[in-house]
Amino acid sequence: MIRVCFVCLGNICRSPMAEFVFKDMVKKDNLEDKISVLSRGTSDEELGNPVHAGTIRELERHHIPYTSRYATQLKKEDYDSFDYFISVDSLNSRLMRNIFIHDNCLKIHRLLDFTSLKKDIADPWYTGNFEITYQEIELGCRSFLDYLKEKENI
């Protein structure tokens, strides 16, 4: 089983959006028995809060199934529980390296680095533009899934 964790700052906007988009892709490709998906935040500022309403609206607009969930924080111990940590931006990649102290297994990746865009995904908490966030996450998730299929031979 390949274990994937999407990571943003608060775990209420981008990382849960990526979690549900990726889960939907995994299900549609009949890979649920090969890939498990969760999300976490590097900060504790949203801990216990529900997914942002803007994220929910965008998931519903694109007919992406989701479940009720609350923000959880990434912990040092999570390093051994996942094969891939996919951050939405460079800041969260750096914060993960601070949390884990090391990345000897090279598990930390930035989502849009799997695409030709090679950039950060802006935080819709500040921009208010959940549609662009969705488009970039969808593109990144599709490219990451293609990468996994090839690299992991699934």
C-alpha positions, 0 to 999 in steps of 0.5 A: 500500500502506498501511503500519501499525505497532502500537507498545507498550513492549516489543513482546512483549504488546500490539503483537504481539497487535494486529499478528496480530489486525489481519493476520487482519482484513485477510486475512479482508477480502481486503485483504492487497494493500492493507495491510501490518502490523508491530509495534515497541516503544519500549523496548529492554528486551525486544529479541530476546525472543519474544512473551509466552506470555499473548499466544500463549495468547489468540491461540490461544484466539481462533483468530488465526494468528500466526508466531514473532517477536521484539521489535524496537525502533522507530527514528527511520528508521521514520517514513518507512516507515509511514503509521500508527503505532498506539500502545496507550497515551498513554505510547507515543504520547509516546515515539514523538514523542520518537523521531521528534522530530516528527509533521509528517504526523500518523501517530501515533494511539492505538488506542482513539481509533478507538472510543468508549472513547478510553482506554489499553489496560492492559499485561497484563505488569502486570495479567496480564489478557490477555483484556481486552487482547485484547477491547480490541485486537480492538475497536480493530483493527476500528474502525481497519480501518473507519476505513481503509476509509473514509478510504483508500477501500479 
